[in-house]
Amino acid sequence: MNLPWREDKIQVISGLDSATSAIYEPILARLQRVEDRLLTLRNDSLPDLDLLIKHILNSGGKRVRPAVTLLASSVHEEQSDTSVTMAAAIELLHIATLIHDDTVDDAETRRGVATVSQKWGSNIAVLFGDYVFATSATWVCETENVRVIRRFSETIMELASGQISEFFSSFDAFKARSDYEDRIYRKTASLFCTAGETGAILGSAPEQSIQSLRSYGYSIGMAFQIMDDVLDFEGNSDHIGKPVGSDLCNGVLTLPSITFLEKYPDNNPVRKWFSDARDPEQLKLAIDMIMNSDAIADCYCVIQKHCASAQASLRELPKGPSTESLNLLTEYIMSRTK
Amino acid sequence: MNLPWREDKIQVISGLDSATSAIYEPILARLQRVEDRLLTLRNDSLPDLDLLIKHILNSGGKRVRPAVTLLASSVHEEQSDTSVTMAAAIELLHIATLIHDDTVDDAETRRGVATVSQKWGSNIAVLFGDYVFATSATWVCETENVRVIRRFSETIMELASGQISEFFSSFDAFKARSDYEDRIYRKTASLFCTAGETGAILGSAPEQSIQSLRSYGYSIGMAFQIMDDVLDFEGNSDHIGKPVGSDLCNGVLTLPSITFLEKYPDNNPVRKWFSDARDPEQLKLAIDMIMNSDAIADCYCVIQKHCASAQASLRELPKGPSTESLNLLTEYIMSRTK
């Protein structure tokens, strides 16, 4: 894997590491405008609300989703003003989902910072999440493109329904791989699809390119979430900020545990942990066995297949720096360790 | 007050009482289409989600907000198809806010039915509320009118920020009347404004009528919320489904308690209840004193002033059955007892 970042060569913008900054090179200036737009959220007239806004703006992030929007928008057209607004709305929607996800998961920190629900309580977090969702939708209206606006609202529906399905299927060891794929499409890949699709629409791409960039978004979104689920087993707990095996602990089947169940259907500790007994020894055993099984290697194969599909979608597009950056992004996702 | 309903004369559609059915007479057929649209929410492919949807659709309601949209839309134009969709979206947005409000208030029942958070837990309620919010926004997109879509998203921002302010100002006895007015505009009147304004836009009303119908919505929305706040003190607890004085109990100042504080600034039991001691005897005393004070009569005057403003806004519109129904609605709001 030949990644292009060199610490000495690139200017890192606030919040981004050198790897992502290098990939984002063709859109760094516009990504800075996305940051500036996020800062306009600040609200002097409502000081209580402003306190919350300040908190979430300081929480950082890799800005992968807005980068996809900006890159998708510039495959055919050099610059489109509305794509900056769209990219900011996409990131803001992502921030809103994190606020509610952290609330329902009762998470204490995210990226080393206290969550809104931890700092202000879950009630404020619910209402503030609503406010941020609505703000993102208002920003999308500035594009004045009804297709884009509709796609954005549908995405919020998909994100929420994906999380609902995760809740309803918790501690159900008989959910199949297809159920998992559908769920992670809705909770994660849907927003990546929309990031690619809306960027392409606003960048005046022809319909075929719009569909290719939507497919690209789908594939990297799936890869991104599966990598997240693998890191939940593989990652150093200091690194990812939560204990190893936290999904399984919460009764959530992800690809590593599903693959492990498929391969070893009999006498499986995951099934025992999910049974009414809920014996923590079985959880510990399940995590250990999954980490040391070939299930993890199988998951990496699935990630690579999705990244290969993403790269195939890109081959349908005109060559150029944006298409090249989108390609590098697939490699970055495969190499990510946190 | 001369209200036009006669039990024997009108056909009551499901969920509505005879009083509101009579007022809604010019739009009853279209209001039925709003009900039909709400039923399309049902989702066979996601049975868990469908269970939640079925629950909220059975929860009833007076449909005041969609009625305002439909009536506003037909002041200038006989029928507009998009206004039915808009009215359904307005009601759905209202339902979404109730799901989250009940979650943050930890309410057990609404209109005699268990709340989503009570039946499925607050986590599901948060995510399901998000889903319903997003669905309403998707429906609005069908109008293909960007002004209407933007106004709708801004309204969600206002609704959420109004609730946030209520939380932040709880147990603060020094918040002024202007703070209350701003808060109830955002948490309640904003949606009534939008119901009137968007109905007018979609009904091809001229700009002046759009503004009049927006003002009308503002005034009845303010009246509606203040009546709610008065009923919290006056209403029979069986009737309104919560204990008398529940706002004050939760540390929320509303117009009756604000008026009472303004009139009797010294040695006031509200201030004592809001102090760190939080003595329940002071709460009981405050509720008793407010119920028997002239503060309640003052609040009725404020409600009447808002209704008079609403009626003044209607005088700027062409006469006709829709304008007349909007006028009757102001009287209904003044006479409401639950």
Interface residues (C-beta under 8 A of the other chain):
Chain A: L46 D48 L49 L52 H100 T103 V104 S122 N123 I124 V126 L127 F128 G129 D130 Y131 F133 A134 T135 A137 T138 V140 C141 E144 V146 I149 R150 S153 E154 T155 I156 M157 L159 A160 S161 Q163 I164 S165 F167 F168
Chain B: L46 D48 L49 L52 H100 T103 V104 S122 N123 I124 V126 L127 F128 G129 D130 Y131 F133 A134 T135 A137 T138 V140 C141 E144 V146 I149 R150 S153 E154 T155 I156 M157 L159 A160 S161 Q163 I164 S165 F167 F168
